[in-house]
Amino acid sequence: MKLTVLGNNGPYPAAGSACSGYLLQSETANVLIDCGSGVLSNMQKIIRLDELDAVILTHLHNDHMSDMCVLKYAIQLRRIRGLYDKLLRVYAPAEPAEEYSRLDVQDAFELEAIGDDKQLAIGDMKFSFRLMKHPIPDYAVSAECAGKRLVYSGDTAWADDLISFAKGADLLLLDAGFLEKDWSESAPHMTAAQCGTAAAMAGAKKLLLTHFWPDYDLKDLVEEAARKFPNVGAALIMKEYEV
């Protein structure tokens, strides 16, 4: 599988950047995981809209789903003009109900709820989910293909379930919303140091940090995580990573 980072900021994009979004590609499928502001534009640098097989949303905060509001226009109008002949499969948590209902666009999306017991097969990739710790339901995503596995946390504070869910991941993509100096017990995101600890405890092969506060220097985040887990980098926009 190949992962391309389309956006790495949260909860808003830095100048010229984009919020959370990741294109996961195999030999038979293209799946977009999260769709924050700026992601749709960046995705089209790699694939056409009609090559996208599905969208998975880890949770329904706007920095992870705002571009869905314009993606629906793209699909609706392309269907009207005879350029698109299907509905796009969209998978997302069912709560908050008001946000989930915004995705129920009958002439654009084929919407389905995810949960801990949900398993998906999209092309040759298999997906499973695990509830994390965030103010609204957020599901970590595991993607498996050809003996390799990516695990992405979405947004979460420290959650013991992340360790068991990510056990042995080839690539672990984690929410590093804070440096330790800025963190408090009530924070809804992990620190870079916690990400490093989680990667070490899970026995992951490689760690990528993401969901960066726009004012942070990425070197500081990587250095903090590296004190706990050496094989770590920052998820860089438009960079490809092999899983």
Secondary structure, DSSP 4 states (H G I P E B T S, - for coil): -EEEEEE-B-SSPPTT--BSEEEEE-SS-EEEEEE-TTHHHHHTTTS-GGG--EEE-S---HHHHTTHHHHHHHHHHHHHTTS--SPEEEEE---SHHHHHHT--TTTEEEEE--TT-EEEETTEEEEEEE--SSS--EEEEEEETTEEEEE--S-S--HHHHHHTTT-SEEEEEEEE-GGG--TT-SSEEHHHHHHHHHHHT-S-EEEE-B-TTS-HHHHHHHHHTT-SSEEE--TT-EEE-
